[in-house]
């Protein structure tokens, strides 16, 4: 068994589709169905009658219909246009709907033969001239040419011509939503409001053939409220050209329309009685109410009759007019709205949509708008009362009762309703009167509701007596003036970006936008210089109170300027309104802090609401101020109101940075570069130094640095192939890297002569300034490209010392501190070129590389060779005088140009390039070979002391392996270990020499080498002694130890000698010993005699050796 679905009210109650759709005059005129169900109520009839009177009796031809949203103004406009339409059947239907068949005055005011030309336009925040021009072209059956901007005077002339071409008819212009065009004019984004005056004056001269109707929701004055006093007076003059016809539907008419909008299949039986009670209550306070009001109220179910009677006055409220129409409310699906009630309420439980339900709707959807309206104070009191009732009692009847009283009390004016006993009983028809009386007394006791005997009705308890307007007035008197810092904060000022300039050059540039007084603007403009990356500033200046508009404009023009940096000063047309709202905001901030509000929730709520509304209004005014300002640039030209500032900034950037090179790189074409981009840029710079001759600088794949290369160097053609196909950095020329040519030439012009040194920071400053404006992020890349492109002529100095060749380390230091680096331009003539080419060949002879195609590279190579000499060679005094002098000269030089071509020429006593090169060869070769020569001498002496040969180092290594670690002497063991790995290479020899000298090679001087040679001799002797005892350690001996003690003669002289014989002498020792023994044995002598012979011979040999040693 399934539950049967219950029908909701929405199943039996519908909102007529005619009232759900809004009329659009440009689309609905000419459609028969647009008139279906149209009701011409008394208000609409009076508007048409008023127009007829003016047209017939005066030369007035322009009208405005002013009334709230949803009142039927657009529907009347469609009906009026249909009554004048060329289609006869449509005309007949419209005349019948408007009840015109019996009105001769209409036929006199609007004579029709073939039909009028209808030109309907719908307002938007833009040009009214463009909209009317398009509407006229469409009415004429022509196409709209969007390429030509229409002119106001031309358009008016065409309208007059078209009207006069219809002698028995005319032309009706309908401007629906005319307020949108007025708003655009007020904000500066539309046409001047003077157009409406010209149109009205032209219509007045048209003999009734041109009639203009504008549909408004509020008067001209309210649209111009944001403007200054002078401007508001001008608008008032324009408004005087139009007859304003109020279109405010009477409450009874609204009830009738609501009844027609709500379609109900069936109604409860108890409705008529309640409707009559409400109608009688209204009639008792508003006798003019019609006799059919009770029937009309009954037709509005499920709206309660009281709620239906209130909707008319509510729609006329400021918050209602600006936010919702009556029929918008009926069709809306917002929370607690009428449609929500229909969808959520079952038919079996249906009663009414009462004012208490409407309270919930307003609280959920429109409370901010109500608080900012004139009803804000009373609404705050009502909210406070309802919240107190909810907090102090849990009785739903009391809460519902106070909500109904609050709504009726809020909107009673104009409705004829009051929360008296009869009305309250009608609202709670199924609740006993006694119960209602008790509930009302409880509300009174809680000080939530108050019975007013003079009105005979209940109202919300007035819980606040705080006079906000008086408090604001007091605060305004004590106010110190406009708080510009607060205004700037509220305005949310953003820089004005030169977007077009950015798209065309790749460089992001902007101008600051600030707000201050005209006096502050003069001070800022006087000494303005960019500080945060901007290149200029827009200053929105507010004149002081009492300053005339002319004086403000003259002062703004006087302090504006275009050079050296653009400073544009603008005076907004709405400055008076800004000052007024600013003062009110400051006053409200002060009122908010008053101690009286601490215990007054109603007043506190209202103050906060007023504060929020004032802040929002001020923000709107400030945002509009930029477009409403007339900007001065110091010339007679003025940037007119409504102009966008970004194109102005782009134009100024184009003029100021006319030679800016095009670089499209988001990563580095900026002043502040991210850490990831810094790394990519550093890697690119390193590759520029190390891999200039490689395609794409040797990058593989596509890392970030490759992207920078493609953007900064490849696409700009600063790195390209030369005529021989070699990749190198090249200067811009015709057809290649043309965007960098002015920048390049300016940098080259800094080197006025050969003696001028230009700091890297000076070049950066030149490139940063107009007309280049190069961003700091790309400057190191372009400077490096500049140096490499001109490396044949540019000498680089760091801390005043010449840098022979740039390294990664130099690049990193230059990135950190450009002030340490400077450049010099070296001019190379024929004689210098011969010298440099000769140096290049000499360097090749000594094993140094130098680019013969680049003369200055040879000079760098010579200096680099000296700087790269081992430390000993840079200190030793064991060189020839010329070589030593040349070395010291090059090491101490901070100007290689002077050293090479002046000092060295004098030292070498060279008269020309040929003799220079010839004299340079010997000392250069001596310098280049000095260190190797010293090492060779040390090696020779060490091997001799070790009794080893250079061509048999393997035997020496085996001997060292045997000796290593057996002596107990750490230094000897270290010597043996290094000998065990000695291969004759420079590094291994330096290791042995460092051990002997007890210093690393970088610290060697001449005396260290002498001491090391002596130490090596000692090492060698102890090494050979240790060799004789390797067998003790169980190792293979590579020498034989011999000890001899001999004594002879009467004075016995004893000779003691011990020594070792190495492996390479062992064979010859054994062979000769055998020969001596064999010779002695043949003598036939005894053993003692033979030993004596050997002893005598040994003593003789030892004596000879001793004499040699003494000599």
Phi, psi and omega in degrees: 000130182249147179287137178283131182292131179279139177287139175265164178304328181295344178282337181244352181238129179229153172264124183307135182299331179299326182270348178278329181268142178269148180281139174234114191297324183287344179254331188265342177293127182102351180261129181292323183291344178293339180264354183296127178075008181288135179244121177269097181279177187300323181297314179297319179297320180292327177295315179295318179297320179298320177296318182298319179298314181294318182292325184278324187258346182225180174262018179285128183230000182239135185224154168234137173256119184242125178189170184290166176302147172074013181275350178102016181296313181294324178296319177295322179298317178295319180295318179296316179297323179293327179290345178249005188291149176298337179285114185297317181296322178292321178300317182296318180293320180292319179297323179293318180294328182267001180058047184264349185297336181255012183247098179291332181298326180293318181294330178286321181284323182236072178295136183231129170241296178259346182114144180279156171276122183260125179242091181266136177227144179248132186291152173205166180282079182194208186276122176288329179296315180295320181293316179292324178298315178296320179295319178296315179299319180293320179294328179278353182080022180256163176272153181270124178271103183285351183281330182258127179280124183290153179251141184300314182293321178296319180298315180298319179298320179294320178297317179296317180298317180294321180292318182287343177282358178240082187294334181252004178227213179188193181231124179251119176258122177245121179248094177281152184053042181300335179299331178298318178293323179292321176299317179297320178296319180294325181275353180086003181262000179241198179278162177297138181298344178299337178301320181295327177291316178299320179296318181294319180293323177293319179296324180295337180264008188265008180058036176080005183273340179241115180240133182241131177236123175249134182257121184236158174255347177205168187286166175307317186301323181289329177288334181262010184297334182280351186266172180287171184297315181299318180293322179297325177294322177296319179296322180298324177295320178295317181299329180296341178282350182244137173274120182268123179251111181297136178238071182246109184290135178293156183302319180297323179292321178297318178299317179298317179295321179298317179300324178286331182286328182268117180257120185236133178286322180208155181233150175295157184287335187273007183290313186303321182298314180294320180297319179295320180298317179293318180297318178295321179297320179293317183295331180293332180255341179224083186301340182287353180299140184291161181288338181271013184295320181299317179295319179295320179295321179297330180284356181266358180302141015271015168289134174295142180308322178296320179293320178296320180292332182278335186298326178298304177300324180298321183295341180272351178291156183298317181290325179290319181296321184276342187246314188217145168265170180301316184281337172295321177295317182296328184266347186291148177251023180291161180304135178067009177281179184296316180295323177298320178296318180296321184285332187259353184255120175293151181300322184292340180253007188290135171233268180218159164267104190261171176303331177296323175293323180292328174303312179298323179296312180296318183297323184279330192242329190235009185303314179302319180293322180293317181298329180274356181264174176299341178276004187300318182295312181293325177295318179300319178296319180294318179298317179299318180296314180296317181295323177292323178295318180293326183282326187266346180215147177258012182280114180300329181296317181295318180295314180296322181295315181291329176295317179296315178300319182297314181295314180297319181294322181295318191243026183290329182296125179092345182263334185082001181266150170213154184279062178272183185297321183295313182294317180297319178296322178294327178289326181242062188297333182262014177249137183295146182299322180299317179296322179293320179297318179298317180298318179295322177295323177297318179296323178293319180295327179281000183057043177254318179239153183224131177268124180256112186293330183287341175254345181069027184217162177271149176216172180287139180297127181277094187274003183223134175240018180283123182269098184293317182299320179293320179296321179294318179299318178297318180294325180294324179297322182270002184292143181274353180124198184283132177267094186291327178297318178293322178297316179298322178294316179294324184289336181060052186296128178244148178300151178267112184274135176278081190293313182297317177302320179296316181293331184271333184243341183084357181259122178281118178230151181210163175241141178289153175235118185229165181231129180197181176281165179296328178292316178294324179299320179296321179292316180297316183294328185297320184235034182289132170217144180300138181233334185236025179100348179287161178246001179184187182209144167259125179247116175273107188255131178259123179294154177289157181299130180093348179285133181288157180297322181294315179298318180297318180294318180295318179292322178295318179293324183293324183267353177282155180197161178252337181227149001287338178229137184293128174232111180251129182247129181239143176249113181286144179294334183261028184296328180294318179294322178298314180298319181295313181292324179298316178296321179294322180296315179298319179296317179295324177298322179288319179297323181301331182271359182291143187290337181299334184281344185299328180249014183236090184295325181296309180296321180298317179297318181292320179298316180295322178295316178298322179297314180296318181293318180295319179297316180296318179296319180293320177299317177299317180295320180293319177296321179288336184300324182297316181281340180271356185275147169261115188267131179253141180242014179093346176257189178279353179279145179230133172282113188290153177303144181095346180285141176282142186277335182299314176299325178296316179297321179296318179297318178295320179294321178299318182287320184286321183245059185292337181252023180292125180289141180284119178221115181256085178218111178292334187287313189237350179279065180202167181278327179247118186253139180291164182296321178296320179291326177299317179295316179298320179293320179296317178297323177295316180296320177298317180294326178298322180285319190268332190227042182300323186278358181263147176295136182055027179055024176081006180291138175247142183073208182220065174289177183300321181293331176291322177298319177295321179299312181299322185281314188270329189243317183285307184292331179277352179064024171286334174244112185209172179279139176274189184298332181270003178087007181270135177283129177202164176278135184226153179286153177296148174210179183304123178090356181218128178050040185297331181295339182262357187296312179300320179296319180296314183293324178295320178294320179295327182290343178294333182272082187293327177208180185291345182264356184277129172253131182245124179289148177301323180294332177291320178294318178300317180297320178298314183289332180285331186279160172302149006268014184266305178062037180289137180289147184297333184295329183259352183301316179300324180293313182291324178295318178297318177298321178298314181295318182288326178293331181243032182295341177290343184233348186257127173255136184252138180235141175237123184053036178083354181257141181295136176256108184301312180220133178292139178236173176303321181296319178297318179298315180297320179293322179294325176295323182282321186213085182297338182298339182282347187247141177220163183233154177221138180267122182254119178272131184251114176265186187293318181292319178293324179296322177296318178298313183293324177293322177295319178299320180300318179292319178297320178298321178295325180296324182266011174089010177261145181267144176207139183281110183293335180283352183234098185304315183295337178294329177294320177296318177298321181296321180293313179295318181297322180299317180292318179294334182268000176299149174302154185302323181297319182292333179279352181244334190300148175256004183268052176232164174294159183300319182292314181297318182294317180295318180296317179299311182296324180296317181287325181291326184267354187288138170248003177223092184298330179299314180290319182296314185290317191257355178236299187293312181293324178299321178290319180297318183276355180054047184257130181270335181215181184296322183293314180291329177300310183294320181296316180290336183281336189300309186297306180297329179292316179294323178297316179298313185295328185259001187298316184291317178296323179296317179297315180297324180294321179295316179298317182297319181297317181291323181293317181293324179295318179294331181271357183057050181230161180245147181294331182274001179224060181287340179296321178296320179296320181295323178294319178299318182294322178299322181291324185276331187304125173085007184252348188275338186079359178260115186298317181294319178295320177298320179296320178297315181296322180295318180290325175295327181295338179249007183288124180238012179087354181287162183296320183295316182291326178292320177297327179295316180293320181292322177298323178296317182289321182277345183059033176210148176287162183304328183293344182255003185291140168230180186301315183293333177293323180293318179299314180295325181293324180296316177297318181295324179293325177296319177295317177303318184294316180297313181293328177297316183289327177294320181293333182299326184292341185248017182293336181294333179302327180269008178077021180257160179288126182278140178246014174205165183237128181270135181229133176237132183230131175233120184232136175222138184207160175087168181294319172268088189301119178252124184257134175243125179241128181216135173231144183198169181237145178247124182283171182301322186288343176258354187296320183296315181291328177297312180299319182294314182289325177298320178296319180297316181296316180298317182296319180294319182289322180296330180289348180281341178075025181264162181284170185295317181299321182293318181296318178295323178297318178302314181297323180294314178301318180295319179298318180296319179299314180297319180295322179295317179299316180297323180292321179294320178296319180295321180292320178298000000 
